[in-house]
Amino acid sequence: METSTEGAGTASGAVVEAAGAGGRAAVAPASLSPSRAGDFMQCPLLYRFRVIDRLPEKPSAAATRGTLVHAVLERLFDAPAAERTAPRARSLVPGQWERLRESRPEVVELFADDPEGERLARWLDEAEALVERWFTLEDPTRLEPAERELFVETELDSGLRLRGIIDRVDVAPTGEVRIVDYKTGKAPKPQFAEGALFQMKFYALVVWRLKGVVPRRLQLVYLGSGDVLTYDPVVADLERVERKLLALWEAIRSATETGDWRPRPTKLCGWCDHQAHCPEFGGTPPPYPLPVRVPDPQAGEQGRMGPG
Ligand code: SF4
């Protein structure tokens, strides 16, 4: 699960910033995570709303359940191998839900209109069912992860930083690396598998750059449908992903400077929290924080406001 929330930060090569008329200036991105790269590919305006404007989003029941299930699967590996059973995993659900409520109190809103707790009980049952399905796909008594919830970050030669959180890294005695990601949704149709693998190839590129080893296998475990999608990457795959990310980064930098963040409506708009601000739905985006280049006194530059 990739939960990085990197936003605009100071980046080498970014537009030099000063507060614009609105008191805030857009800053080109310093780094990319699979989620934010995916946002831009899905809809540039969605990326802007999330990264530049940082518009708040309501917690969703499905995403919160995903966070809960991930926490349970991670914690299960604290137990000795023989004790990593389905009943034990299910028993972790209430405690991890408690922890989630403490660390992110806003998730309580999800059940604000559920005074009897019936919806919450069903939701927790669904989380337990997802956890239980995992045991039909993998056997945690035979796994000894090298890493869990591993934060990775690397900087490419171009200066672009890539970052993300890998659910699990397994390392075989031979040194071969397997990257594993859990999904609480259903596996995509074959024609969409490439999109699903993008995130995994992104992680593989980061691991390759960090450790000099191309992961032997990328594995997506779909708890919603009980499927496992695997891919064995080669160097050419990762080089292709790197080129794609650099092109994406350039496109994001250009949009940051020009303010040209196009909406790209698809059926995924149904899941978007920002329809009220989206022109495709009759909304108006917040005023764009204009990039302002600080004048260079040496060069006598006059300063420039980017087109909004
Ligand atoms: S509603 Fe659709 S087009 Fe508009 S910002 Fe959201 S994803 Fe993009």
Residues whose N, C-alpha, C, O or C-beta is under 5 A from the ligand:
A	BS01	SF4	C43 L45 L46 P263 R264 P265 C269 C272 H274 Q275 C278 E280
